[in-house]
Amino acid sequence: MTKEFYEKYFKNGSLIGCEPVSLQLIGFVHKDEPQNEEEYEKELSDFPTRCIYYVPQKLPLGDFGFSVWEYGIENLYLVDDGTSWDVCTESFEINEIDNKTNWYPIPNNERGQLAKGVTNIDGEVYAYGMVRSVFKRTGVKAWEKITSESKHPNIYRDIDRRRGNLIGDFVGFSALDGFNANDIYAGGNQGDFWHYNGKEWRRIELPINSDISTITCSKDGKVYIGSRVGNVVVGRDNSWEVIKGRTYEMTHSCWFDDKVYFSSQDGRIYTYDETKKELIEATFKTSYPKHMHHLIRGIASCDECLVAYTSVQAYAYDGEVWHEVIEIPSLSKHM
């Protein structure tokens, strides 16, 4: 990446999302932010939100690929489905980049609620969000709502009445993952947690009632759930236990190299020590750069790498060493 590219597209904002496909293909979501007193008077949605793609094999200098620009929104969610990049706005509007579609709304969003994320489960893309909405992509511009009110009335039964302090639009899914299309877990506020078997949804009572922030269905056959008060729950089906966590929100979780990893609001990366039954700060064969310590904003993984990013930097770990992907020019050995 050239200094000019960094100055133009990274300097004035923050990284807010990441989707690695391989060491040679990593997508990022970047949000511009106010830089002066005049700009602070504007809404955050007035600033550009963009997707930028790291494709060093196609660009030998390690530069970045094409970008998708969108104004008037606050967030974008990014996922790769194996053939195209799918970008989702907070309003459940989709752009299938490699299929060259224009922005279009996901159909059958009866209540018109906000999206909270997109994910790839066993090669299929799902979008999810408020009012317990979950959509499954079935083709180009084609989506099926797998939480429709007509087919799954139980999932909506308590939405329109008081349940704790959850009322109406505040009930929803903020995290979702699964092992396959017939084994999906979704969660939201106050431990609101559900399982989908491909036909029906059922509620699961967890041993916590804090807001669920992240879910990872891992290759060890377990489900790891991170919360906004630092608790982590591990289990599957109807068997769950709380493991000793931290006092900070678990912001992201992922599976890499036979371990589950969590990023935390305190800027660190944690992993699960099964012997101690608690979270411990993660260590790696090669430490990531010292100037990233305690500044980690999020993590994401694929089979080839674990990506850790701050607001302005990103490194990819291949199981042996960390590779520079996005770096502040004054700190980079390549600029």
N, C-alpha and C positions, 0 to 999 in steps of 0.2 A: 504494500500500500504506500502510495506517495504521500509526502507531507501535505501537498495541495489537496488531495482527496480527503485526508483526515481533517484538515482545516475547514473544508466545505461541508462535509457530511457528518462528522462526529463531534467536533469541538463544542458545538452549541446545544448539546442535549445529552440524553442518557440512553443506554441500552436497556430495553425493558422486556426482551424476549429472545429466545434462541431455539433453533431446531437443527441439530446436526444430523446429517445423513451418512457422512463418512469424514475422514480427515481432509478430504479434498472437496467437500461440499457441505457448507454450513450456512444456514440462513439466520439473519438477525433482524429484530424489530428495534427501530431507533425512534425516539421522540425528541423533537426540538423543544427547548424550554426558554422562558424569558431570560434575557441577558441584560436588561437595563430597566430603569424605573418606568419608562413609558410602556415597555412590553409587559411589565407585571400587572398592568391594568387590563390586559386582555385575558380572555378565557384560554385555558390550556388547549382546548380543542381547536383554537385558531392557529396553532403551530403545526407544522408538517409532521406526520407520522409515516415512516417509510420502512420497507423491507429491503435489506441489502444482502447480497449473496457472495460468500467467499468461495472462489473457484480457482485455486492456484494452478491446477493442471491446464486449464483452458487459458489462463492468463499467467504466463511464466514468471512474471515479476511478483506474483503473490497478490495481485490486485483483486478488487472486488467486482462482482458482476452487476447485472442490471438491477434496477430498483423499481419498486412500485410506490408511487406517491399518492397520498390521499390526504385531503384537507378537511377540516370541519369535524374531525373525530378525535377521541382521546386515546384510543387504544386499537391495536391490531393483534390478531392471533394467527400464528403461522404453523402449518404442518405439511409434511411431504407424504404423498400417498403412494409413491413408487413410480408414478408416471407424470405427476404434476404437483406444483406447489399450490396449496389451497390457503387463501388468506381470508380471514373472517373479521368483520368489524363487530363492534359492540351491539349493533342492531341486527345481527344475524344476516348481514349481507356478505356474499361470497364472490371472490375472484379466483378462477382456476387458471393460474398463470400460464403453464405450458400448453393448456388447451385454448389459450387466448380468448377466454370469455370476458365479457364486460361484467361489471358489478351487477349482481342480481340478488334479490332476497330469497332466503330459504323459504319454500312454501309451507303452508299449514302451521305457521307460527300463530296459533289462534289468539293468544294473549299479547302478542307483539312485545315480548320481553327481551331483556338484555342478555347477550352472550357473555360467558365467562371464560371460554376457552375452546380449543379444538385439539384432538389427539388422534393418533393412529393406533388401532388395536388389531393386531393380527392382519395387517395389510388393508384395513378398512378405516375410513375417516369418520369421526363423530364430532359433532358440535354440541355444546351444552351450555346451560345458563339458568337464569332465574325462572321461577314458577316450575321448577323441576322439569325443564325442557331438555330433551335429548333428541338429536337428529342423526341419522346414519346416511352417509353419502352412498348412493347406489349407482351412480353414473354421472356423466357430464351434465351439469345443471339438474341433477336428479337427487332428491333426498326423501327419506322416509322418517316420519316422526315416530319414535318408538316409545314415546310417553303421551300418546294421544288420549284425550279425555274420554273418547268413546270406547277405546279398547282397554284402557288402564285407569278406570275410575278411582281405584283405591289410592293412587298416587296423588290425586287432587282432593281427596275427601276432606282433609283438614286445612287446605290452603286458605279458604275464605272465612275461617273462624279463628279466634284467638287460640294460640298454642304457645304458652310462655309469653315471650315478647315477639314471637314470629307472627306477622300478620300479612296476608296477601302477598304483595310483590317481594317481600323480604325473604320468602321461602324459595329456595332454589339450590342448584348444584354449582358449587364453586370449584369442584375437583371431580375428575372421572378417569378411570382406567379399567382395564380388563385383561383376562387371559385369552379370550376369544369372544366371538359374537354371542355366545350362550353363557358367558360368565363375566359379567360387568359389574363394577362397584362404583357408586356415585355418592357424594356427600356434600353437605352445606352447613348452614348455621346450627349452632347448639347441638352438635353431634347427630344431626339429621342424616341418616345413612341408609342406603338402599342397595339391593342386589337384583340384577336382571338375568334371567335364565334363558333368554331368547324369546320368551313368550309372556312372562309375567314378572312384575316387580313386587318385591316384599321388603318391608322395613326390617332392619337389623338394629337391635339395641346394643350400643357400644358402652364400654365402661367409662366413658367421658361424655360431657355435654358441652364441651367447648367447640368453637367454630372449626370446621375442617378446612384446611388450606391446601393440602396436597395428598394424592393417593398414588402409590406405585404397586402394581401387580408384578412381582419379580419372578425371575427364573428359578428361584428356590421354592416356588409354589406358595409363597406367602404374600399377604397384602400388608403394606406398610402405609399407615395413615399419620400425617403430620397435622398439628393443630396450631391455631393462632395464639395459644398461650404456652406453647413449647412442648406439650404432651405428645407422645408418639404411641400409637397402638399398632400391634402386630397380630395377625391371625388369619383366619379364613372361615367361611361359612358361618357357623354359630359359636366358634371358639376364638376369643379375643383376650389379649392381656395388655396392660399399660406398661410400657418400659420407661425407665427413668430418663426424663428429657431435660430440657433447659427452660429458662424463663422467657426466652425470646421466640417469636413466631417462626415456625418452619415454613419457609417461603417456597421451596421447590424440593422435589425428591426424584431420584432416578436410580437405575440399576446399571452397574458397570463392573466388569472384571470380578464377578462373583461377590459383589458387595452392594448394599444399598447405601446411597449417599443422600444427605439433606443439606440444603443451604439454609442459613438462619438469618434472622434480622440483625443479629450481632455481627454479621459480616464474615462468619466462619463456615467451614464445611465440616459436617459431622457424619459418622457412620455408626452402625449398630454393633456393639460388642456382645455377641451371644453368650459368652461365658459370664460376663459381669451383668448381663441383662440391662444395659444402659447405653445411652449415646455417648460416644467419645469423639474428641476432635480427630478428624481424619489425617493420616500421614500418607505420604506417597514416596515411591522410590526416588523421585527427584522432586524437591520442593518447588512449588510455584513461586514466581518472583516475590521478593520480600515486600515490594511496594504494593502488592495486592493483598497482603495479609490483613484480615479484619475489615476488608472492603468488599468482599464477595457479595454480589447482589443476587445472583442466581446461578443455577447449574442445569445442564441437560446432557443427555448421552445418546449414543448409538452403539452398535457393536464394536466400532473401531476406536471410539474416543469418549472421554468425559470432558465437556466444555465448562469452564468456570469463567464468569464475567463480572466485572464491576460496572459502574456507570459508563466508563470510557475505555475499558480494556477487555480483552478476551484471550484466553489461552486454552489449548486443547491437549489433554493428557492421553497418550496412547498406551498406557500401562507401564511405560518406562521413563519417558521424558515429557516435558511440557513444550508445546509448539506455540510460538507467537502467532496470533491471528489478528488481533487489533491491539495496537500499542500507542501510547502517548509518544509523539516524535522525540521528545527530549529524553525518553527512557529507552527507546528502542535501539538495538544494536544494528538494525537493518535500515534505518532512515538517515 
